Amino acid sequence: MRYPTRLAAVVSASVLVVSALTVLPATAASAALAYRAVDLGTLGGAASAATATNDRGTVVGWSLTADGARHAFVWRNGVMTDLGVLPGHLESTAVDVNERGEVVGTSTGPELITRAVLWRNGQMIDLGTLGGDYSEAVAVNDRGEVLGLSNPATDIPHRVVWRDGAITDLGRQDFYELTTGFNNRGDVVGTFNVPPYDYPCTCVGGRLRDGVVTRVGDQATAINNLGHVVGVAGGRAFRWRAGVLTDLGTLGGATSRAIAVNDLGVVLGGADTAAGVRRPVLWWAGQAVDLTAHGLGATDAVNDLDIRNRLVGSRAGRATLFR
């Protein structure tokens, strides 16, 4: 999940946090951003990366261990903890964390056998499959429902949701389709092969709700708990809400891409400059804010943001929190 740091306005801790979008004009708000990079470390190896965060400041991702294996981690209060692997498995990675601190990811065994896993209350839970040998977690919402993929014994992967120990089949994820996001309403976003079907599929971005796909741009990459969808349409980042798709623009170049959105509607992604250089960007207060002017480097990778607009990703091959 996803809040701008170092704001000029001071908000009382006894009230709900108010978005800087509503506190400051656009120019003042963006000028108030001043990110500092915090190296989250590794599990003993040479590399790590942060993949997601929640609004409480918990960060998850993966790190190499001292023996070179990739393990999922959770980072809380300055401490990185190895989440381990399933018995007999070799590697793992964490991809999302909800507000209850539940973490989801994938554990990988010999011959690349994978299982979707949930880390809850200090336990690692194998979420199982639809009968085949594969499952993978994509996201977890605040109700503890896990979105992912699994294959029946004789079919390609299907989209699935795990709830209270039960698995619900949401239908096939055909070739070239993607499953990318999930919210507390149970809305799923990704790319879908919609009629008339074609091969390779003429995939479109969309939101899946109650078995019905609503087309949203070319690629839908994330959704927040208000139902705002972000992604790419015509090569440019968009935000979709209440049925209206808005082009978020670029930094003067041709293309851009949105990858995450918090519950205040602030969007994270990347955009091209007029020189064709891709930069990390926040879209907020009606502006595309070049984060390289606010403490990030052009080569920094950013993957998620929280409700205070703290960012997680990597710098120089190490998991990093930008706050």
C-alpha positions as CSV (number, residue, x, y, z in Angstrom):
1,M,0.0,0.0,0.0
2,R,0.8,3.1,-0.4
3,Y,1.9,8.3,2.0
4,P,4.7,12.6,0.4
5,T,7.4,12.9,2.9
6,R,8.8,16.0,4.4
7,L,5.7,18.1,3.9
8,A,5.6,21.7,4.9
9,A,2.2,21.1,6.6
10,V,2.2,19.4,10.0
11,V,-0.7,17.0,10.6
12,S,-1.8,16.1,14.1
13,A,-1.2,12.5,15.0
14,S,-4.6,12.4,16.6
15,V,-6.4,12.8,13.4
16,L,-6.5,10.9,10.1
17,V,-3.6,11.7,7.8
18,V,-4.6,14.2,5.1
19,S,-3.1,14.0,1.7
20,A,-0.7,16.6,0.7
21,L,-2.7,17.0,-2.5
22,T,-5.4,18.7,-0.5
23,V,-3.1,20.5,1.9
24,L,-0.8,22.3,-0.5
25,P,-1.0,23.7,-4.1
26,A,0.6,21.5,-6.7
27,T,3.9,23.5,-7.0
28,A,4.3,23.8,-3.2
29,A,3.5,20.2,-2.6
30,S,6.1,18.9,-5.1
31,A,8.7,21.3,-3.8
32,A,8.2,19.9,-0.3
33,L,9.4,16.4,-1.4
34,A,12.9,15.5,-0.2
35,Y,13.5,11.8,-0.3
36,R,16.3,10.1,1.7
37,A,17.4,6.6,0.7
38,V,17.6,4.0,3.4
39,D,19.6,0.9,2.5
40,L,17.6,-2.1,4.0
41,G,20.6,-4.4,3.7
42,T,20.7,-8.1,2.7
43,L,20.4,-11.5,4.2
44,G,24.2,-12.0,3.9
45,G,24.5,-12.0,0.1
46,A,25.4,-9.4,-2.5
47,A,22.0,-8.3,-3.7
48,S,18.4,-7.6,-2.6
49,A,15.3,-5.8,-3.7
50,A,12.1,-4.5,-2.1
51,T,8.9,-5.4,-3.9
52,A,6.1,-4.0,-1.8
53,T,5.2,-2.1,1.4
54,N,2.2,-1.4,3.6
55,D,1.0,1.8,5.3
56,R,2.7,0.7,8.6
57,G,6.1,0.8,7.0
58,T,6.6,-2.9,6.7
59,V,8.6,-3.8,3.6
60,V,8.9,-7.1,1.8
61,G,11.0,-8.5,-1.0
62,W,13.9,-10.8,-1.7
63,S,17.6,-11.0,-0.8
64,L,20.5,-13.3,-1.6
65,T,21.8,-15.2,1.4
66,A,25.4,-15.8,2.1
67,D,25.4,-19.1,0.1
68,G,23.8,-17.3,-2.9
69,A,20.2,-18.6,-2.5
70,R,17.3,-16.1,-3.0
71,H,15.1,-15.8,0.1
72,A,12.0,-13.8,0.9
73,F,12.4,-11.2,3.6
74,V,10.3,-8.9,5.7
75,W,11.8,-5.6,7.0
76,R,10.3,-4.0,10.1
77,N,11.7,-1.3,12.4
78,G,15.1,-1.5,10.9
79,V,15.4,-5.3,11.0
80,M,15.4,-7.6,8.0
81,T,14.1,-11.1,8.7
82,D,14.6,-14.2,6.5
83,L,11.2,-15.7,5.8
84,G,12.7,-19.0,4.7
85,V,11.5,-21.6,2.2
86,L,9.1,-24.6,2.3
87,P,10.6,-27.9,3.4
88,G,12.7,-29.3,0.6
89,H,12.6,-26.1,-1.4
90,L,15.6,-23.9,-2.4
91,E,14.4,-20.3,-2.9
92,S,11.6,-18.0,-2.1
93,T,10.5,-14.4,-2.8
94,A,7.9,-12.1,-1.2
95,V,5.7,-9.9,-3.5
96,D,3.1,-8.2,-1.2
97,V,2.1,-7.4,2.4
98,N,-1.2,-6.3,3.8
99,E,-2.1,-4.0,6.7
100,R,-2.2,-6.9,9.1
101,G,1.4,-7.8,8.2
102,E,0.5,-10.9,6.3
103,V,3.1,-11.5,3.5
104,V,2.6,-13.5,0.3
105,G,5.0,-14.9,-2.2
106,T,6.3,-18.0,-3.8
107,S,8.6,-20.8,-2.7
108,T,10.6,-22.7,-5.4
109,G,11.8,-26.3,-5.1
110,P,13.9,-28.6,-7.3
111,E,13.0,-28.6,-11.0
112,L,11.4,-25.2,-10.5
113,I,8.4,-26.6,-8.8
114,T,6.6,-23.5,-7.2
115,R,4.0,-23.0,-4.5
116,A,2.2,-19.9,-3.5
117,V,2.8,-19.2,0.2
118,L,1.4,-17.0,2.9
119,W,3.4,-16.0,6.0
120,R,1.0,-15.3,8.8
121,N,1.7,-15.1,12.6
122,G,5.2,-16.6,12.1
123,Q,4.0,-19.5,10.1
124,M,4.7,-20.3,6.4
125,I,1.6,-21.7,4.8
126,D,1.6,-23.6,1.5
127,L,-1.6,-22.4,-0.2
128,G,-1.8,-25.5,-2.5
129,T,-2.9,-25.8,-6.1
130,L,-5.9,-26.6,-8.4
131,G,-4.5,-30.1,-8.7
132,G,-1.4,-29.4,-10.8
133,D,2.2,-28.8,-9.7
134,Y,2.2,-25.0,-9.9
135,S,0.9,-22.1,-7.9
136,E,2.1,-18.5,-7.5
137,A,0.9,-15.6,-5.3
138,V,0.4,-12.2,-6.8
139,A,-1.2,-10.0,-4.0
140,V,-2.9,-10.1,-0.7
141,N,-5.7,-7.8,0.5
142,D,-6.5,-6.6,4.0
143,R,-9.1,-9.4,4.4
144,G,-6.3,-12.0,4.1
145,E,-7.5,-13.1,0.6
146,V,-4.6,-14.0,-1.7
147,L,-4.7,-13.5,-5.5
148,G,-2.6,-15.8,-7.6
149,L,-2.3,-18.4,-10.2
150,S,-2.4,-22.2,-10.3
151,N,-2.9,-24.9,-12.8
152,P,-5.3,-27.9,-12.8
153,A,-3.6,-31.2,-13.5
154,T,-4.2,-31.0,-17.3
155,D,-4.5,-27.3,-18.1
156,I,-2.6,-24.0,-18.3
157,P,-2.7,-21.7,-15.2
158,H,-5.9,-20.2,-13.9
159,R,-6.4,-17.1,-11.9
160,V,-7.4,-18.1,-8.3
161,V,-8.2,-16.6,-4.9
162,W,-7.4,-18.3,-1.7
163,R,-9.8,-17.6,1.2
164,D,-9.9,-19.2,4.6
165,G,-8.1,-22.3,3.3
166,A,-10.3,-22.7,0.2
167,I,-9.2,-22.0,-3.4
168,T,-11.6,-20.3,-5.9
169,D,-11.0,-20.7,-9.6
170,L,-11.5,-17.4,-11.5
171,G,-10.9,-18.9,-14.9
172,R,-8.0,-19.5,-17.2
173,Q,-5.2,-17.0,-17.7
174,D,-4.6,-17.5,-21.4
175,F,-1.2,-17.1,-23.1
176,Y,0.1,-13.5,-23.0
177,E,-2.4,-12.5,-20.3
178,L,-1.2,-11.1,-16.9
179,T,-2.6,-10.9,-13.4
180,T,-1.2,-7.8,-11.6
181,G,-3.4,-6.4,-8.8
182,F,-6.1,-7.0,-6.2
183,N,-8.0,-4.8,-3.7
184,N,-10.1,-5.1,-0.6
185,R,-13.3,-5.3,-2.8
186,G,-11.9,-8.4,-4.5
187,D,-11.4,-6.6,-7.8
188,V,-8.7,-8.2,-10.0
189,V,-6.7,-6.2,-12.6
190,G,-4.4,-7.3,-15.3
191,T,-4.6,-8.0,-19.0
192,F,-7.4,-10.2,-20.5
193,N,-8.2,-11.8,-23.8
194,V,-11.7,-10.5,-24.5
195,P,-14.0,-11.5,-27.4
196,P,-13.5,-11.9,-30.2
197,Y,-10.6,-14.2,-29.1
198,D,-7.5,-14.3,-31.2
199,Y,-4.1,-16.0,-31.1
200,P,-1.8,-14.7,-30.0
201,C,-4.4,-13.1,-27.8
202,T,-5.4,-9.5,-28.5
203,C,-5.0,-8.7,-24.8
204,V,-6.5,-5.6,-23.2
205,G,-6.1,-4.1,-19.7
206,G,-9.1,-4.6,-17.5
207,R,-10.8,-5.1,-14.2
208,L,-12.4,-8.4,-13.3
209,R,-15.3,-8.2,-10.9
210,D,-17.9,-11.0,-10.4
211,G,-16.8,-12.7,-13.5
212,V,-17.2,-9.6,-15.7
213,V,-14.2,-7.9,-17.4
214,T,-14.3,-4.1,-17.8
215,R,-11.8,-2.9,-20.3
216,V,-9.4,-0.3,-18.9
217,G,-6.6,0.8,-21.2
218,D,-4.1,-1.6,-22.8
219,Q,-2.5,-2.8,-19.6
220,A,-3.8,-2.5,-16.1
221,T,-1.0,-2.8,-13.5
222,A,-2.5,-1.9,-10.1
223,I,-5.7,-1.0,-8.3
224,N,-6.4,0.7,-5.0
225,N,-9.1,0.1,-2.4
226,L,-11.3,2.9,-4.0
227,G,-11.3,1.1,-7.3
228,H,-8.9,3.4,-9.1
229,V,-7.0,1.5,-11.8
230,V,-3.6,2.5,-13.2
231,G,-1.6,1.2,-16.1
232,V,-0.7,2.0,-19.7
233,A,-2.9,3.1,-22.6
234,G,-1.5,4.0,-26.0
235,G,2.0,4.0,-24.5
236,R,1.2,6.4,-21.7
237,A,0.4,6.1,-18.1
238,F,-3.3,6.4,-17.1
239,R,-5.5,6.5,-14.1
240,W,-9.1,5.2,-14.4
241,R,-11.8,6.0,-11.9
242,A,-15.6,6.1,-12.1
243,G,-15.4,5.0,-15.7
244,V,-13.1,7.9,-16.8
245,L,-9.6,7.2,-18.1
246,T,-7.2,10.1,-17.7
247,D,-3.8,10.4,-19.5
248,L,-1.3,11.1,-16.8
249,G,1.3,12.5,-19.3
250,T,5.1,12.2,-19.4
251,L,8.1,14.4,-18.6
252,G,8.2,15.7,-22.1
253,G,8.9,12.5,-23.9
254,A,6.8,10.0,-25.8
255,T,5.9,7.3,-23.2
256,S,5.2,6.6,-19.6
257,R,4.0,3.8,-17.4
258,A,2.1,3.7,-14.1
259,I,2.9,0.7,-11.7
260,A,1.2,1.5,-8.4
261,V,-1.5,3.7,-6.8
262,N,-2.1,4.5,-3.2
263,D,-5.5,5.1,-1.5
264,L,-5.1,8.8,-1.9
265,G,-4.8,8.4,-5.6
266,V,-1.1,9.2,-5.9
267,V,0.4,7.2,-8.7
268,L,3.9,5.8,-9.0
269,G,5.7,4.9,-12.2
270,G,8.2,6.1,-14.8
271,A,8.1,8.6,-17.7
272,D,10.4,9.7,-20.5
273,T,12.0,13.1,-20.7
274,A,12.2,15.0,-24.0
275,A,15.7,13.4,-24.4
276,G,14.1,10.0,-24.2
277,V,15.5,9.2,-20.7
278,R,13.2,7.2,-18.4
279,R,12.9,8.8,-14.9
280,P,11.0,7.6,-11.8
281,V,7.8,9.7,-11.4
282,L,5.0,10.5,-9.0
283,W,1.8,11.7,-10.5
284,W,-0.1,13.8,-7.9
285,A,-1.7,17.2,-7.5
286,G,-2.2,17.2,-11.3
287,Q,1.6,17.0,-12.0
288,A,4.1,14.5,-13.1
289,V,6.9,15.0,-10.6
290,D,10.4,13.9,-11.7
291,L,11.7,12.1,-8.6
292,T,15.3,12.7,-9.7
293,A,14.8,16.3,-8.6
294,H,13.8,15.1,-5.1
295,G,16.4,12.7,-4.0
296,L,16.2,9.7,-6.3
297,G,18.6,8.7,-9.0
298,A,17.7,8.0,-12.6
299,T,18.8,4.4,-12.2
300,D,16.9,3.8,-8.9
301,A,14.1,1.2,-9.3
302,V,10.8,1.9,-7.5
303,N,8.1,-0.8,-7.1
304,D,5.5,0.4,-4.6
305,L,4.4,3.3,-2.4
306,D,2.4,3.7,0.8
307,I,-0.2,6.3,1.9
308,R,2.6,8.7,2.9
309,N,4.3,8.3,-0.5
310,R,7.2,6.5,0.9
311,L,8.7,4.4,-1.9
312,V,10.4,1.0,-2.0
313,G,12.6,-0.6,-4.6
314,S,16.3,-0.8,-5.0
315,R,19.5,1.3,-5.5
316,A,22.7,-0.2,-6.8
317,G,21.3,-3.7,-6.4
318,R,20.2,-3.4,-2.8
319,A,16.7,-3.2,-1.3
320,T,16.0,0.5,-0.5
321,L,13.3,2.6,1.2
322,F,13.0,6.1,0.0
323,R,11.4,8.3,2.7
